[in-house]
Amino acid sequence: MLVIRDLVKVYPGPVTALAGVDLDVPRGMFGLLGPNGAGKTTLMRILAGLLEPTSGTATLNGQPMLDRPEQIWEQLGYLPQDFGFFPHLTGERMLEYLLSLKGVTGKSGRLALRDELLDRVHLSFAARRKVKTYSGGMRQRLGIAQAIAGDPRLVIVDEPTAGLDPEERLRFYRLLSELAENRIVLLSTHIVEDVAVLCSRFAVIRSGRLIANTTPASARSAIEGTIYEGTLSPDSYHKLLTSSDHCVTQAYLVEGNNRVRVYQPEGSPPEGFAPVAPTLEDAYLVLIKLGRLYGLEPEPLGVSAALKPTTNGAGAPSAVGKGGES
């Protein structure tokens, strides 16, 4: 179990990147979902021991991670958002070099471990090709190979599918799913599909704060019956965007027409809009816009009291106004 308590990071300025993050991450795949700049990479770098927090604690299976991070590195695998490979080395030479830096040899020696890892991430066929010839997905698989060397208990992957084409992304999904069977895999991403496909649990971070810790099914259930979709003319579309009566979650073009989805927990939807089945992306976008979802109860795993719904004097949950936080 990865346990994070009251984690704060303030950069000079001051700029608060993390504002008291509390989170428990069990074995398996766990998603950390949020827009660019939300604090995801800062959190990943702190857990990897590359960045010192301002305050707070983190433990892995009861062992402190932040005071002396080098003591936990042998249990940790890390794939950063941008991995600096040497382009003129072959895949096998690059991985061999990374294994030597990590000090990992394996039972049958470093070369045997290198070959085993390349086979595990399905790169044996390209082992003697130069890294500069690798596709984006192949580079990510090479990065995962070094991350899982030494059989770590925690693997951190930061935005691993950004820039991958659909075929490479599906191949990478399968690899990550296999890795999560017997360890913690913490997946940081701004792509909702990553969480929908891979994660049984996920948290949403916005402006350095966790605003939800739940499951995909619970998030979709919380907005059941509140998502409506319709087609609008350009003038009506712009009026809706500036209206405080409706919360627009998505707007996209279909054959030149504006198709719009709105979140309407109270009141009437725009004229001509019909109810549609909610998606995880709808739930995520509502969370990012409003900071919470009506009907989404805090999950017991790793949710601090600060994230629980506030109540009014009568003990009822306080409402979030349409289009913003209360």
ZALOLUM-805104 format. One line per 8 residues: number of its first residue (from 1); their letters; for each residue x, y, z of C-alpha. Coordinates in steps of 0.001 Angstrom, whole numbers. Each point is the difference from the previous one (the first is absolute). Layout:
BEGIN
NUM> a> X Y Z  ... .
END
This chain:
BEGIN
1> mlvirdlv> 0 0 0  1218 3484 -914  -1174 2519 2611  324 3752 -609  -908 2489 2723  -293 3799 -165  2553 333 -2793  822 3628 -802 .
9> kvypgpvt> 2360 1493 -2582  477 3750 -281  2398 1409 -2586  1622 3438 331  -2358 2757 -996  -1800 -1437 1879  -1774 -2526 -2231  -1875 -2828 1700 .
17> alagvdld> 278 -3113 -2162  -1432 -2397 2605  -2306 1133 2791  -366 -2768 2573  -441 -3210 -2029  -1330 -3037 1912  -183 -3272 -1903  146 -3761 584 .
25> vprgmfgl> 969 -2106 -3019  -523 -3794 209  1570 -2686 -2164  -1091 121 -3638  -434 2814 -2479  -917 3385 1468  -599 3062 -2170  860 3594 868 .
33> lgpngagk> -2015 2081 -2429  250 3738 -504  679 2754 -2543  3497 1138 -896  1400 2120 2821  -2215 -1577 2667  2957 -1323 2035  186 -3587 -1252 .
41> ttlmrila> 3648 70 -1080  1033 1795 3200  -1614 -2783 2020  1658 -2703 -2131  3436 1605 341  -360 293 3778  -941 -3671 313  2932 -952 -2226 .
49> glleptsg> 2389 1867 2299  952 2580 -2637  -1685 2956 1671  -167 957 3670  -3460 834 1369  -670 3076 2102  -1774 -2196 2557  -1924 -3232 342 .
57> tatlngqp> 768 -3715 41  -153 -3045 -2268  548 -3650 899  219 -3164 -2092  -1104 -3079 1924  698 1931 3208  3492 1142 -1014  592 3787 -192 .
65> mldrpeqi> 774 1192 -3535  852 3687 237  2624 498 2718  2589 -2296 -1586  -1385 -928 -3436  3081 -2017 -960  -1082 -2651 2492  -3191 -630 -1968 .
73> weqlgylp> 1391 181 -3541  518 -3751 -325  -3766 -420 503  -833 2737 -2512  -290 126 -3775  -474 3356 -1736  -871 949 -3559  50 3818 -290 .
81> qdfgffph> -1980 1936 -2563  3130 690 -2067  2672 -2700 85  3430 995 -1315  1269 -2929 -2057  3277 103 -1945  -1272 -175 -3596  3108 -1628 -1507 .
89> ltgermle> 10 -2957 2398  -1890 -3154 -861  -2946 -977 2169  1949 -2782 1696  3040 2208 675  -2200 2791 1334  -1793 -2345 2363  3270 -1611 1087 .
97> yllslkgv> 1348 3457 851  -3124 876 2019  194 -3284 1899  3611 752 937  -1047 3443 1279  -2702 -1622 2124  2440 -2628 1268  -2298 -2859 -1031 .
105> tgksgrla> 1573 -3231 -1259  -2590 -2792 317  560 -3620 1018  1633 -996 -3292  1916 3206 -583  -749 3403 -1498  -36 -1078 -3644  -2496 -2774 700 .
113> lrdelldr> -2179 2467 1928  233 2466 -2879  -1220 -2589 -2473  -2758 -1142 2362  -1274 3565 431  70 722 -3730  -2022 -3151 -595  -2467 936 2728 .
121> vhlsfaar> -751 3376 -1612  -69 -1547 -3489  3128 1735 -1304  2260 -2998 -705  -582 423 -3735  1482 3521 144  2721 -576 2605  2835 739 -2453 .
129> rkvktysg> -1644 2976 -1645  1085 3491 1024  -2359 1776 2365  -329 2923 -2437  -1903 -2351 -2329  -2545 -971 2679  -3591 1198 -117  -1492 1835 2978 .
137> gmrqrlgi> -1607 -3180 1284  3256 -1944 -278  1830 2693 1977  -2630 -197 2721  330 -3788 158  3762 363 328  -627 2446 2839  -2302 -2491 1705 .
145> aqaiagdp> 2676 -2691 -352  2425 2010 2136  -2776 990 2416  -888 -3609 854  3601 -1183 324  526 -1400 3479  -3685 -893 422  -1019 3248 1794 .
153> rlvivdep> -3045 132 2285  -1022 3435 -1324  137 1084 -3635  -693 3667 -791  -843 893 -3593  -494 3663 -871  -2100 775 -3106  1118 -3230 -1719 .
161> tagldpee> -2437 44 -2938  329 3650 -1047  872 159 -3689  -598 -3700 -722  -2149 -1025 -2948  -3102 -2134 752  1683 -3334 -807  3040 739 2154 .
169> rlrfyrll> -2236 1224 2815  -1967 -3254 53  3221 -2013 35  1293 2095 2886  -3294 -387 1901  397 -3772 -76  3572 220 1273  -942 2304 2894 .
177> selaenri> -2921 -2243 921  2322 -3003 235  2419 1933 2216  -2755 955 2463  -904 -3592 862  2488 -274 2870  1153 3542 807  -1196 3590 335 .
185> vllsthiv> -11 1889 -3286  -700 3712 416  -1055 1440 -3343  33 3773 -455  -1918 1222 -3040  -2196 2730 -1454  -1617 -2490 -2414  -3314 -1299 1358 .
193> edvavlcs> 136 -3073 -2239  3131 -1188 1835  -1953 -158 3261  -3169 -1398 -1569  1930 -2911 -1540  2522 -791 2737  -1011 1183 3460  -2464 -1446 2491 .
201> rfavirsg> 601 3058 2179  1154 3528 -721  389 3434 1550  -468 3395 -1634  2411 2839 743  -692 3647 -781  2274 2924 909  2002 -2164 2375 .
209> rlianttp> -2992 -1374 1916  -1721 -3376 -212  -3655 624 -767  -1126 -3622 -416  1149 -3501 888  -2378 -2567 -1426  -655 -2660 -2623  -1008 488 -3649 .
217> asarsaie> -3376 -1661 684  -737 2271 2969  964 3124 -1951  -2306 -903 -2888  -2808 -978 2363  207 3363 1773  -998 1848 -3184  -2584 -2501 -1285 .
225> gtiyegtl> -2971 1931 -1359  1780 3356 65  1787 36 -3391  -1848 1352 -3037  1091 431 -3599  -1289 2105 -2879  883 1790 -3229  310 3784 -20 .
233> spdsyhkl> 427 2748 -2550  3185 2094 316  -1884 2868 1692  -1796 -2282 2454  3241 -1818 721  1826 3202 999  -2930 1111 2151  -4 -3335 1811 .
241> ltssdhcv> 3727 233 708  -500 3320 1791  -3142 -1084 1866  151 -558 3759  -3071 -2266 -122  1725 -2961 -1649  3355 -1762 449  1445 -960 -3400 .
249> tqaylveg> 2222 -3073 293  838 -658 -3636  -482 1722 -3341  1086 -1469 -3315  -812 171 -3699  -1936 -2742 -1814  -291 582 -3744  425 3727 592 .
257> nnrvrvyq> -2648 183 2740  606 853 3649  -741 -2991 2203  -7 1016 3656  -255 -1966 3255  -1125 1707 3197  -79 -1037 3639  -3418 923 1436 .
265> pegsppeg> -558 -1388 3529  -2804 2509 649  -2400 1981 -2168  -733 -562 -3675  2543 -731 -2722  204 2258 -3067  -2877 -333 -2462  455 -2941 -2355 .
273> fapvaptl> 2494 -1815 2216  -619 -3666 810  1383 -2147 2855  2979 -2215 -899  2021 -2652 1812  2815 1596 2045  3627 -806 -670  3034 138 2249 .
281> edaylvli> 1176 2985 -2032  -3243 1825 885  601 -683 3696  3619 1126 -219  -841 3238 -1815  -2712 845 2514  2463 -593 2828  2585 2259 -1616 .
289> klgrlygl> -2556 2755 -644  -1934 -119 3284  2335 -1712 2440  -2473 -2754 965  -2919 -2106 -1197  -3479 -89 1456  -602 -3481 1402  3643 -1102 51 .
297> epeplgvs> 642 -1161 3531  3631 8 1156  1546 -3447 -165  1486 -1247 3290  3424 -677 -1549  2366 2931 458  -2474 2883 92  732 2645 2592 .
305> aalkpttn> -2662 1855 1927  773 3093 -2030  -1323 -1758 -3095  -3281 -1152 1498  -3147 1940 -988  -627 2961 2247  -3366 318 1707  -2299 2889 750 .
313> gagapsav> -1441 702 3415  -2741 -2592 -480  2542 -2711 -756  -785 -213 -3733  2750 133 -2614  628 3517 -1212  -729 446 -3690  2441 1077 -2654 .
321> gkgges> -1414 2783 -2094  -352 -560 -3728  3125 1019 -1797  2236 326 3100  787 -974 3549  -2118 1126 2912 .
END
